[in-house]
């Protein structure tokens, strides 16, 4: 049954909706530019990075460290000189607020966390969701929250973060051939993976003026093949590891719920990812789309695209509760708090 023959220029709807929303609600034209730029950057940043020489990539610890330096305040750099003082003052206020946020985000779950195995080695790999883009605390998103949670529960878990903003499935496949990543996965008890959202955004960017449903359907088979290859490659490097594939969400759901076609596409691709994990005994699927759908709480960062700290905390909580190696006992923890 054909649910929808053609999506009549989804991109045009997005542009119109963004323009109307930010004109009426935010008079600040810079924010509108930031949103549109964020959408397109997720599909373009990795293309630019891929064109750089392999020698350049090797000379830098490109897997995680450079990306962790990204700051959400950087979106204001290009503002007029007259507003620089105002920005600096605002950033100082944000730094003060950030310290308060860090104090509040000490644990991802309420309860006592125990591991069935000790001294676990974890590798987190994928796109900006793993890198932690949008996290106000600059603590590495859900990976940083997991780290803090384990530390607060006196559990020794080492997490290596190889998140790279803009990564698609084809690019992650290439990165899995990097010696540093190979070595980490070979020692890993658990591999956490976020990937796929930028494959969708690449389709949007490539067909921006004439976007149709068939463009997504045409790409689906290649997406299936690449995601399958990613899980197979990880298993080839370490057949004893456990893989957790974390789905993605629709960042436009809260502000533009009327664009149902985008939600349908996100749902379809998440279902594809889930079905692929079922073909592997050691791969589990962790959904997160429902966490961001119809939420009364703001879960997106200032770019209206990536999760904020609250969004990442919900992700970390879902991941912890889904990990078979972790036991979360719902006991009162107030006694342990000062």
Secondary structure, 3 states (H helix, E strand, C coil): CCCCCCCCCHHHHHHHHHHHHHHHHHCCHHHHHHHHHHHHHHHHHHHHHHCCCHHHHHCCCCCCHHHHCCCHHHHHCCCCHHHHHHHHHHHHHHHHHHHHHHHHCCCCCCCEEEECCCCEEEEEEECHHHHCCCCCCCCCHHHHHHHHHHHHCCCCEEEEEEECCCCCHHHHHHHCCCHHHHHHHHHCCEEEEECCHHHHHHHHHHCCCCCCHHHHHHHHHHHHHHHHHHHHHHHHHCCCCEEEEECCCCCCCCCCCCCHHHHHHHHHHHHHHHHHHCCCCCEEEECCHHHHCCCCCCCECCCCCCECHHHHHHHHHHHHHHCCCEEEECCCCHHHCC
